[in-house]
Amino acid sequence: MSATDSYADAILAIATAEGDVSGTRSELLSFSKELQNNNELRSTLANTLLPADTRNQIVDDLLAGKASNTTRSIIGLLVNAGRAGDLSQIVDAFVGKAAKSSGKRLAVVRSAVPLSADQQARLSAALAVQAGGPVELQTEIDPSVVGGVVTTLGDIVIDGTVRSRINKMREAL
């Protein structure tokens, strides 16, 4: 078992014990996205030459009033363990394990604009048929997706973007 899987298992155990897997998942995903989009923050939190107290204070300042104590503690644990650079992979592994533990498969859906609740429900139902069981959607906003969505369900990538449709039409002609 990899270190990423070990941390993901530990996070799942903590979130389950606290009774808030869904909330923890949402908050960790949000922080992970912010970390991916902010090189300065990522390098600061991954810098083990900075005292752990300083890095923890940065996390506390960023998450004050925005995340539960459970999420703040989990992120603090990862930062203290020198795993801030691996945080996104650990969170992704946790999200997958959380979905699996609830009997669902994880589908990552990228779109240029947020999907409405109705769109998410219809997409989830269609993916459940293809997956042969319930699916949990993880939606991501990606401005590079032009019209439509790109969905990843396990090893399957479903590209429903306008760009992909145009390329298919070009190949057909």
MDTraj code that builds the backbone (N, CA, C; nanometers):
import mdtraj as md
import numpy as np

residues = "MET SER ALA THR ASP SER TYR ALA ASP ALA ILE LEU ALA ILE ALA THR ALA GLU GLY ASP VAL SER GLY THR ARG SER GLU LEU LEU SER PHE SER LYS GLU LEU GLN ASN ASN ASN GLU LEU ARG SER THR LEU ALA ASN THR LEU LEU PRO ALA ASP THR ARG ASN GLN ILE VAL ASP ASP LEU LEU ALA GLY LYS ALA SER ASN THR THR ARG SER ILE ILE GLY LEU LEU VAL ASN ALA GLY ARG ALA GLY ASP LEU SER GLN ILE VAL ASP ALA PHE VAL GLY LYS ALA ALA LYS SER SER GLY LYS ARG LEU ALA VAL VAL ARG SER ALA VAL PRO LEU SER ALA ASP GLN GLN ALA ARG LEU SER ALA ALA LEU ALA VAL GLN ALA GLY GLY PRO VAL GLU LEU GLN THR GLU ILE ASP PRO SER VAL VAL GLY GLY VAL VAL THR THR LEU GLY ASP ILE VAL ILE ASP GLY THR VAL ARG SER ARG ILE ASN LYS MET ARG GLU ALA LEU".split()
xyz = np.array([
    [0.0852, -0.1188, 0.0000],
    [0.0000, 0.0000, 0.0000],
    [0.0891, 0.1242, 0.0000],
    [0.0562, 0.2191, -0.0856],
    [0.1357, 0.3412, -0.0956],
    [0.1049, 0.4362, 0.0203],
    [0.1929, 0.5332, 0.0390],
    [0.1707, 0.6344, 0.1423],
    [0.0433, 0.7124, 0.1134],
    [0.0180, 0.7405, -0.0151],
    [-0.1037, 0.8124, -0.0535],
    [-0.2273, 0.7358, -0.0087],
    [-0.2289, 0.6045, -0.0337],
    [-0.3428, 0.5222, 0.0074],
    [-0.3553, 0.5167, 0.1594],
    [-0.2430, 0.5096, 0.2286],
    [-0.2460, 0.5051, 0.3759],
    [-0.3065, 0.6327, 0.4328],
    [-0.2635, 0.7476, 0.3791],
    [-0.3202, 0.8746, 0.4258],
    [-0.4680, 0.8843, 0.3896],
    [-0.5041, 0.8405, 0.2687],
    [-0.6447, 0.8447, 0.2267],
    [-0.7309, 0.7573, 0.3174],
    [-0.6800, 0.6388, 0.3526],
    [-0.7534, 0.5507, 0.4450],
    [-0.7705, 0.6170, 0.5817],
    [-0.6640, 0.6825, 0.6290],
    [-0.6706, 0.7496, 0.7589],
    [-0.7718, 0.8642, 0.7560],
    [-0.7723, 0.9403, 0.6478],
    [-0.8682, 1.0514, 0.6356],
    [-1.0109, 0.9979, 0.6326],
    [-1.0318, 0.8891, 0.5597],
    [-1.1656, 0.8293, 0.5546],
    [-1.2083, 0.7834, 0.6935],
    [-1.1172, 0.7233, 0.7681],
    [-1.1490, 0.6779, 0.9036],
    [-1.1845, 0.7962, 0.9939],
    [-1.1090, 0.9045, 0.9831],
    [-1.1362, 1.0238, 1.0647],
    [-1.2714, 1.0841, 1.0268],
    [-1.2952, 1.1024, 0.8965],
    [-1.4206, 1.1629, 0.8510],
    [-1.5401, 1.0762, 0.8884],
    [-1.5241, 0.9450, 0.8799],
    [-1.6317, 0.8528, 0.9180],
    [-1.6584, 0.8621, 1.0676],
    [-1.5525, 0.8643, 1.1469],
    [-1.5683, 0.8741, 1.2924],
    [-1.6358, 1.0048, 1.3321],
    [-1.6066, 1.1109, 1.2584],
    [-1.6677, 1.2414, 1.2866],
    [-1.8096, 1.2509, 1.2304],
    [-1.8477, 1.1540, 1.1457],
    [-1.9830, 1.1512, 1.0903],
    [-2.0078, 1.2530, 0.9808],
    [-1.9015, 1.2965, 0.9130],
    [-1.9199, 1.3968, 0.8089],
    [-1.8272, 1.3712, 0.6903],
    [-1.8420, 1.2554, 0.6279],
    [-1.7582, 1.2215, 0.5128],
    [-1.7861, 1.3182, 0.3987],
    [-1.9120, 1.3470, 0.3729],
    [-1.9486, 1.4342, 0.2619],
    [-1.8938, 1.5763, 0.2802],
    [-1.9116, 1.6319, 0.3980],
    [-1.8621, 1.7676, 0.4240],
    [-1.7109, 1.7749, 0.4186],
    [-1.6449, 1.6756, 0.4757],
    [-1.4991, 1.6713, 0.4739],
    [-1.4497, 1.6592, 0.3308],
    [-1.5156, 1.5740, 0.2524],
    [-1.4790, 1.5564, 0.1119],
    [-1.4891, 1.6891, 0.0369],
    [-1.5991, 1.7582, 0.0546],
    [-1.6220, 1.8857, -0.0137],
    [-1.5170, 1.9893, 0.0261],
    [-1.4896, 2.0007, 0.1544],
    [-1.3925, 2.0996, 0.2014],
    [-1.2504, 2.0654, 0.1555],
    [-1.2149, 1.9376, 0.1604],
    [-1.0811, 1.8977, 0.1154],
    [-1.0640, 1.9203, -0.0346],
    [-1.1679, 1.8903, -0.1120],
    [-1.1607, 1.9154, -0.2563],
    [-1.1429, 2.0640, -0.2849],
    [-1.2146, 2.1460, -0.2141],
    [-1.2053, 2.2904, -0.2328],
    [-1.0643, 2.3397, -0.2005],
    [-1.0089, 2.2946, -0.0887],
    [-0.8736, 2.3356, -0.0507],
    [-0.7714, 2.2835, -0.1510],
    [-0.7894, 2.1603, -0.1947],
    [-0.6988, 2.0999, -0.2913],
    [-0.6961, 2.1802, -0.4215],
    [-0.8130, 2.2246, -0.4677],
    [-0.8193, 2.3054, -0.5903],
    [-0.7474, 2.4384, -0.5713],
    [-0.7689, 2.5002, -0.4549],
    [-0.7006, 2.6269, -0.4265],
    [-0.5499, 2.6061, -0.4248],
    [-0.5061, 2.4971, -0.3667],
    [-0.3634, 2.4667, -0.3582],
    [-0.3044, 2.4436, -0.4976],
    [-0.3792, 2.3745, -0.5830],
    [-0.3320, 2.3493, -0.7194],
    [-0.3209, 2.4781, -0.7995],
    [-0.4088, 2.5729, -0.7727],
    [-0.4122, 2.6976, -0.8489],
    [-0.3205, 2.8061, -0.7949],
    [-0.2580, 2.7814, -0.6796],
    [-0.1750, 2.8838, -0.6171],
    [-0.0355, 2.8273, -0.5912],
    [0.0549, 2.8528, -0.6844],
    [0.1912, 2.7983, -0.6732],
    [0.2630, 2.8465, -0.5482],
    [0.2432, 2.9734, -0.5120],
    [0.3101, 3.0290, -0.3942],
    [0.2635, 2.9584, -0.2667],
    [0.1334, 2.9390, -0.2543],
    [0.0798, 2.8699, -0.1370],
    [0.1302, 2.7262, -0.1321],
    [0.1263, 2.6583, -0.2466],
    [0.1705, 2.5186, -0.2519],
    [0.3172, 2.5062, -0.2103],
    [0.4013, 2.5929, -0.2635],
    [0.5435, 2.5834, -0.2299],
    [0.5694, 2.6233, -0.0844],
    [0.4935, 2.7181, -0.0329],
    [0.5099, 2.7583, 0.1071],
    [0.4715, 2.6447, 0.2011],
    [0.3574, 2.5821, 0.1766],
    [0.3128, 2.4739, 0.2649],
    [0.3999, 2.3488, 0.2516],
    [0.4608, 2.3305, 0.1345],
    [0.5476, 2.2139, 0.1137],
    [0.6900, 2.2384, 0.1623],
    [0.7215, 2.3630, 0.1966],
    [0.8565, 2.3988, 0.2398],
    [0.8801, 2.3538, 0.3840],
    [0.9489, 2.2414, 0.3988],
    [0.9742, 2.1866, 0.5328],
    [1.0817, 2.2659, 0.6076],
    [1.1455, 2.3634, 0.5417],
    [1.2406, 2.4498, 0.6110],
    [1.1688, 2.5542, 0.6955],
    [1.0422, 2.5819, 0.6596],
    [0.9601, 2.6708, 0.7431],
    [0.9136, 2.5916, 0.8651],
    [0.9119, 2.6553, 0.9807],
    [0.8638, 2.5838, 1.0995],
    [0.7190, 2.5356, 1.0803],
    [0.6906, 2.4177, 1.1347],
    [0.5561, 2.3595, 1.1238],
    [0.4505, 2.4543, 1.1797],
    [0.4830, 2.5258, 1.2872],
    [0.3871, 2.6199, 1.3459],
    [0.3495, 2.7301, 1.2466],
    [0.4466, 2.7769, 1.1694],
    [0.4206, 2.8809, 1.0698],
    [0.3289, 2.8277, 0.9606],
    [0.3601, 2.7081, 0.9109],
    [0.2765, 2.6483, 0.8064],
    [0.1359, 2.6207, 0.8579],
    [0.1246, 2.5738, 0.9823],
    [-0.0080, 2.5488, 1.0412],
    [-0.0866, 2.6776, 1.0594],
    [-0.0173, 2.7855, 1.0945],
    [-0.0851, 2.9142, 1.1105],
    [-0.1409, 2.9622, 0.9772],
    [-0.0656, 2.9392, 0.8704],
    [-0.1131, 2.9758, 0.7367],
    [-0.2405, 2.8983, 0.7040],
    [-0.2407, 2.7677, 0.7316],
    [-0.3590, 2.6843, 0.7068],
    [-0.4765, 2.7337, 0.7904],
    [-0.4519, 2.7607, 0.9195],
    [-0.5597, 2.8083, 1.0068],
    [-0.6157, 2.9417, 0.9584],
    [-0.5270, 3.0329, 0.9158],
    [-0.5722, 3.1632, 0.8674],
    [-0.6559, 3.1484, 0.7400],
    [-0.6128, 3.0606, 0.6514],
    [-0.6855, 3.0398, 0.5259],
    [-0.8227, 2.9768, 0.5467],
    [-0.8311, 2.8851, 0.6426],
    [-0.9536, 2.8067, 0.6587],
    [-1.0453, 2.8566, 0.7699],
    [-1.0034, 2.9579, 0.8420],
    [-1.0854, 3.0096, 0.9520],
    [-1.2237, 3.0483, 0.9005],
    [-1.3248, 2.9866, 0.9568],
    [-1.4622, 3.0151, 0.9193],
    [-1.5057, 2.9536, 0.7871],
    [-1.4147, 2.8834, 0.7183],
    [-1.4466, 2.8248, 0.5884],
    [-1.4475, 2.6728, 0.5909],
    [-1.3912, 2.6146, 0.6957],
    [-1.3818, 2.4689, 0.7000],
    [-1.3991, 2.4221, 0.8442],
    [-1.4424, 2.2989, 0.8574],
    [-1.4625, 2.2403, 0.9895],
    [-1.3284, 2.2162, 1.0577],
    [-1.3335, 2.1959, 1.1887],
    [-1.2123, 2.1626, 1.2632],
    [-1.1524, 2.0320, 1.2133],
    [-1.2368, 1.9391, 1.1706],
    [-1.1884, 1.8104, 1.1187],
    [-1.1030, 1.8336, 0.9948],
    [-1.1539, 1.9119, 0.9018],
    [-1.0793, 1.9394, 0.7790],
    [-0.9513, 2.0151, 0.8096],
    [-0.9586, 2.1138, 0.8958],
    [-0.8392, 2.1900, 0.9322],
    [-0.7350, 2.0989, 0.9959],
    [-0.7784, 2.0075, 1.0799],
    [-0.6850, 1.9141, 1.1453],
    [-0.6213, 1.8196, 1.0438],
    [-0.7003, 1.7714, 0.9490],
    [-0.6487, 1.6799, 0.8460],
    [-0.5434, 1.7509, 0.7608],
    [-0.5737, 1.8718, 0.7188],
    [-0.4779, 1.9467, 0.6368],
    [-0.3530, 1.9774, 0.7189],
    [-0.3712, 2.0136, 0.8448],
    [-0.2570, 2.0382, 0.9331],
    [-0.1701, 1.9141, 0.9485],
    [-0.2338, 1.7991, 0.9616],
    [-0.1610, 1.6730, 0.9726],
    [-0.0759, 1.6485, 0.8481],
    [-0.1345, 1.6693, 0.7317],
    [-0.0627, 1.6475, 0.6062],
    [0.0531, 1.7466, 0.5905],
    [0.0297, 1.8719, 0.6275],
    [0.1346, 1.9732, 0.6183],
    [0.2483, 1.9400, 0.7154],
    [0.2148, 1.9021, 0.8392],
    [0.3162, 1.8665, 0.9387],
    [0.3968, 1.7444, 0.8984],
    [0.3319, 1.6519, 0.8273],
    [0.3991, 1.5290, 0.7850],
    [0.4823, 1.5511, 0.6588],
    [0.4858, 1.6749, 0.6092],
    [0.5624, 1.7039, 0.4884],
    [0.4947, 1.6544, 0.3619],
    [0.3628, 1.6398, 0.3666],
    [0.2867, 1.5872, 0.2527],
    [0.2041, 1.6924, 0.1800],
    [0.2326, 1.8193, 0.2022],
    [0.1544, 1.9243, 0.1344],
    [0.1674, 1.9125, -0.0173],
    [0.2832, 1.8721, -0.0650],
    [0.3026, 1.8549, -0.2086],
    [0.2221, 1.7406, -0.2666],
    [0.1837, 1.6457, -0.1803],
    [0.1053, 1.5292, -0.2225],
    [-0.0431, 1.5439, -0.1894],
    [-0.0805, 1.6592, -0.1348],
    [-0.2163, 1.6760, -0.0839],
    [-0.3225, 1.6476, -0.1891],
    [-0.3046, 1.6949, -0.3104],
    [-0.4057, 1.6737, -0.4145],
    [-0.4247, 1.5260, -0.4458],
    [-0.3148, 1.4516, -0.4551],
    [-0.3250, 1.3078, -0.4824],
    [-0.3889, 1.2348, -0.3647],
    [-0.3554, 1.2777, -0.2434],
    [-0.4134, 1.2143, -0.1246],
    [-0.5636, 1.2413, -0.1192],
    [-0.6041, 1.3651, -0.1472],
    [-0.7465, 1.4003, -0.1465],
    [-0.8205, 1.3221, -0.2549],
    [-0.7616, 1.3124, -0.3742],
    [-0.8249, 1.2350, -0.4810],
    [-0.8438, 1.0891, -0.4405],
    [-0.7424, 1.0316, -0.3762],
    [-0.7530, 0.8926, -0.3307],
    [-0.8608, 0.8798, -0.2230],
    [-0.8672, 0.9759, -0.1324],
    [-0.9704, 0.9764, -0.0282],
    [-1.1099, 0.9839, -0.0899],
    [-1.1282, 1.0709, -0.1888],
    [-1.2586, 1.0878, -0.2538],
    [-1.3025, 0.9558, -0.3174],
    [-1.2109, 0.8894, -0.3854],
    [-1.2419, 0.7604, -0.4467],
    [-1.2785, 0.6555, -0.3433],
    [-1.2031, 0.6511, -0.2347],
    [-1.2305, 0.5539, -0.1289],
    [-1.3630, 0.5837, -0.0587],
    [-1.3930, 0.7119, -0.0418],
    [-1.5195, 0.7505, 0.0221],
    [-1.6377, 0.7083, -0.0637],
    [-1.6267, 0.7291, -0.1942],
    [-1.7347, 0.6883, -0.2851],
    [-1.7510, 0.5371, -0.2814],
    [-1.6397, 0.4664, -0.2878],
    [-1.6440, 0.3199, -0.2876],
    [-1.7034, 0.2661, -0.1569],
    [-1.6684, 0.3293, -0.0442],
    [-1.7198, 0.2818, 0.0847],
    [-1.8703, 0.3019, 0.0968],
    [-1.9241, 0.3965, 0.0170],
    [-2.0690, 0.4190, 0.0197],
    [-2.1399, 0.3385, -0.0887],
    [-2.0636, 0.2498, -0.1551],
    [-2.1233, 0.1639, -0.2575],
    [-2.1423, 0.2318, -0.3915],
    [-2.0710, 0.3401, -0.4144],
    [-2.0849, 0.4143, -0.5393],
    [-1.9521, 0.4172, -0.6138],
    [-1.9609, 0.4435, -0.7436],
    [-1.8411, 0.4680, -0.8239],
    [-1.8272, 0.6181, -0.8419],
    [-1.7057, 0.6650, -0.8463],
    [-1.6793, 0.8073, -0.8589],
    [-1.6697, 0.8460, -1.0063],
    [-1.7423, 0.9500, -1.0431],
    [-1.7353, 1.0060, -1.1776],
    [-1.6917, 1.1515, -1.1647],
    [-1.5795, 1.1845, -1.2262],
    [-1.5293, 1.3222, -1.2247],
    [-1.5792, 1.3896, -1.3516],
    [-1.6521, 1.4997, -1.3337],
    [-1.7147, 1.5704, -1.4457],
    [-1.6560, 1.7106, -1.4534],
    [-1.5928, 1.7403, -1.5676],
    [-1.5360, 1.8735, -1.5901],
    [-1.6212, 1.9480, -1.6911],
    [-1.6557, 2.0719, -1.6576],
    [-1.7333, 2.1562, -1.7485],
    [-1.6863, 2.3003, -1.7346],
    [-1.7153, 2.3820, -1.8364],
    [-1.6729, 2.5220, -1.8339],
    [-1.7565, 2.6041, -1.7361],
    [-1.8805, 2.5639, -1.7173],
    [-1.9710, 2.6349, -1.6267],
    [-2.0316, 2.5347, -1.5298],
    [-2.0768, 2.5816, -1.4142],
    [-2.1384, 2.4891, -1.3188],
    [-2.2627, 2.4223, -1.3777],
    [-2.2813, 2.2944, -1.3461],
    [-2.4002, 2.2216, -1.3904],
    [-2.5131, 2.2457, -1.2915],
    [-2.6341, 2.2576, -1.3431],
    [-2.7502, 2.2748, -1.2560],
    [-2.7777, 2.1430, -1.1837],
    [-2.8585, 2.1485, -1.0813],
    [-2.8951, 2.0278, -1.0067],
    [-2.9634, 1.9275, -1.0991],
    [-3.0488, 1.9785, -1.1902],
    [-3.1179, 1.8909, -1.2848],
    [-3.0188, 1.8242, -1.3798],
    [-2.9236, 1.9001, -1.4307],
    [-2.8226, 1.8435, -1.5200],
    [-2.7393, 1.7370, -1.4479],
    [-2.7034, 1.7659, -1.3232],
    [-2.6261, 1.6687, -1.2456],
    [-2.7061, 1.5414, -1.2226],
    [-2.8346, 1.5551, -1.1928],
    [-2.9196, 1.4383, -1.1685],
    [-2.9328, 1.3536, -1.2946],
    [-2.9542, 1.4187, -1.4098],
    [-2.9669, 1.3444, -1.5357],
    [-2.8351, 1.2759, -1.5735],
    [-2.7251, 1.3468, -1.5543],
    [-2.5946, 1.2893, -1.5853],
    [-2.5641, 1.1721, -1.4927],
    [-2.5946, 1.1880, -1.3658],
    [-2.5725, 1.0804, -1.2685],
    [-2.6542, 0.9564, -1.3046],
    [-2.7786, 0.9767, -1.3448],
    [-2.8646, 0.8637, -1.3828],
    [-2.8101, 0.7931, -1.5062],
    [-2.7661, 0.8702, -1.6061],
    [-2.7114, 0.8102, -1.7284],
    [-2.5820, 0.7342, -1.6992],
    [-2.4977, 0.7912, -1.6142],
    [-2.3719, 0.7242, -1.5797],
    [-2.3962, 0.5987, -1.4956],
    [-2.4990, 0.6015, -1.4115],
    [-2.5316, 0.4842, -1.3293],
    [-2.5685, 0.3659, -1.4171],
    [-2.6377, 0.3925, -1.5273],
    [-2.6736, 0.2859, -1.6208],
    [-2.5457, 0.2275, -1.6809],
    [-2.4553, 0.3158, -1.7251],
    [-2.3305, 0.2699, -1.7855],
    [-2.2414, 0.1992, -1.6838],
    [-2.2398, 0.2473, -1.5598],
    [-2.1530, 0.1902, -1.4571],
    [-2.2129, 0.0650, -1.3942],
    [-2.3410, 0.0449, -1.4135],
    [-2.4058, -0.0713, -1.3533],
    [-2.4335, -0.0550, -1.2052],
    [-2.4441, 0.0670, -1.1602],
    [-2.4732, 0.0936, -1.0193],
    [-2.4650, 0.2424, -0.9908],
    [-2.4913, 0.2800, -0.8662],
    [-2.4941, 0.4225, -0.8316],
    [-2.3584, 0.4896, -0.8529],
    [-2.3657, 0.6176, -0.8884],
    [-2.2473, 0.6965, -0.9188],
    [-2.2493, 0.8240, -0.8348],
    [-2.1337, 0.8615, -0.7852],
    [-2.1200, 0.9884, -0.7136],
    [-2.0442, 1.0841, -0.8044],
    [-2.1042, 1.2001, -0.8297],
    [-2.0409, 1.2987, -0.9170],
    [-1.9487, 1.3905, -0.8391],
    [-1.8326, 1.4146, -0.8965],
    [-1.7415, 1.5178, -0.8472],
    [-1.7281, 1.6166, -0.9614],
    [-1.7898, 1.7325, -0.9470],
    [-1.7892, 1.8294, -1.0558],
    [-1.6742, 1.9276, -1.0387],
    [-1.6148, 1.9639, -1.1525],
    [-1.5042, 2.0584, -1.1534],
    [-1.5280, 2.1595, -1.2645],
    [-1.4977, 2.2834, -1.2367],
    [-1.5072, 2.3880, -1.3380],
    [-1.3713, 2.3968, -1.4071],
    [-1.3732, 2.3827, -1.5392],
    [-1.2509, 2.3852, -1.6191],
    [-1.2767, 2.4718, -1.7420],
    [-1.2249, 2.5962, -1.7423],
    [-1.2498, 2.6870, -1.8545],
    [-1.1997, 2.6345, -1.9890],
    [-1.1091, 2.5374, -1.9877],
    [-1.0582, 2.4845, -2.1150],
    [-1.1591, 2.3921, -2.1833],
    [-1.2624, 2.3509, -2.1102],
    [-1.3675, 2.2682, -2.1698],
    [-1.4630, 2.3618, -2.2427],
    [-1.4714, 2.3444, -2.3731],
    [-1.5552, 2.4335, -2.4541],
    [-1.6844, 2.3611, -2.4894],
    [-1.7942, 2.4023, -2.4279],
    [-1.9243, 2.3447, -2.4586],
    [-1.9318, 2.1979, -2.4274],
    [-2.0126, 2.1584, -2.3325],
    [-2.0288, 2.0185, -2.2961],
    [-1.9485, 1.9828, -2.1719],
    [-1.9264, 1.8530, -2.1548],
    [-1.8550, 1.8040, -2.0371],
    [-1.7578, 1.6932, -2.0765],
    [-1.6570, 1.6755, -1.9922],
    [-1.5667, 1.5618, -2.0024],
    [-1.5848, 1.4844, -1.8728],
    [-1.6206, 1.3575, -1.8848],
    [-1.6482, 1.2751, -1.7677],
    [-1.5491, 1.1596, -1.7619],
    [-1.4939, 1.1377, -1.6428],
    [-1.4049, 1.0240, -1.6205],
    [-1.4716, 0.9340, -1.5177],
    [-1.4933, 0.8098, -1.5573],
    [-1.5555, 0.7096, -1.4710],
    [-1.4606, 0.5904, -1.4683],
    [-1.3783, 0.5850, -1.3635],
    [-1.2756, 0.4809, -1.3598],
    [-1.1759, 0.5049, -1.4709],
    [-1.1572, 0.4062, -1.5583],
    [-1.0639, 0.4181, -1.6706],
    [-1.1302, 0.4720, -1.7969],
    [-1.2596, 0.4960, -1.7912],
    [-1.3348, 0.5406, -1.9085],
    [-1.3437, 0.6924, -1.9095],
    [-1.3078, 0.7529, -2.0229],
    [-1.3210, 0.8974, -2.0406],
    [-1.4263, 0.9203, -2.1491],
    [-1.5282, 0.9956, -2.1137],
    [-1.6355, 1.0281, -2.2073],
    [-1.6233, 1.1766, -2.2388],
    [-1.5828, 1.2058, -2.3615],
    [-1.5620, 1.3444, -2.4031],
    [-1.6843, 1.3922, -2.4800],
    [-1.7690, 1.4677, -2.4142],
    [-1.8909, 1.5203, -2.4762],
    [-1.8790, 1.6674, -2.5066],
    [-1.7578, 1.7134, -2.5388],
    [-1.7376, 1.8553, -2.5659],
    [-1.7650, 1.8867, -2.7126],
    [-1.7899, 2.0126, -2.7394],
    [-1.8119, 2.0580, -2.8764],
    [-1.6855, 2.0317, -2.9587],
    [-1.5698, 2.0571, -2.9003],
    [-1.4431, 2.0356, -2.9698],
    [-1.4313, 1.8914, -3.0168],
    [-1.4659, 1.7977, -2.9322],
    [-1.4557, 1.6556, -2.9689],
    [-1.5551, 1.6205, -3.0799],
    [-1.6733, 1.6778, -3.0743],
    [-1.7733, 1.6518, -3.1783],
    [-1.7289, 1.7079, -3.3132],
    [-1.6704, 1.8254, -3.3113],
    [-1.6195, 1.8853, -3.4360],
    [-1.5078, 1.7998, -3.4929],
    [-1.4170, 1.7550, -3.4076],
    [-1.3068, 1.6693, -3.4540],
    [-1.3588, 1.5394, -3.5140],
    [-1.4634, 1.4812, -3.4550],
    [-1.5221, 1.3578, -3.5086],
    [-1.5860, 1.3836, -3.6449],
    [-1.6497, 1.5007, -3.6593],
    [-1.7107, 1.5354, -3.7882],
    [-1.6025, 1.5543, -3.8948],
    [-1.4912, 1.6173, -3.8572],
    [-1.3799, 1.6360, -3.9513],
    [-1.3267, 1.5013, -3.9981],
    [-1.3102, 1.4083, -3.9035],
    [-1.2595, 1.2749, -3.9391],
    [-1.3560, 1.2009, -4.0313],
    [-1.4854, 1.2207, -4.0079],
    [-1.5860, 1.1537, -4.0887],
    [-1.5883, 1.2093, -4.2318],
    [-1.5554, 1.3360, -4.2464],
    [-1.5560, 1.3978, -4.3794],
    [-1.4268, 1.3650, -4.4493],
])
top = md.Topology()
chain = top.add_chain()
for i, resn in enumerate(residues, 1):
    res = top.add_residue(resn, chain, resSeq=i)
    for name in ("N", "CA", "C"):
        top.add_atom(name, md.element.get_by_symbol(name[0]), res)
traj = md.Trajectory(xyz[None], top)
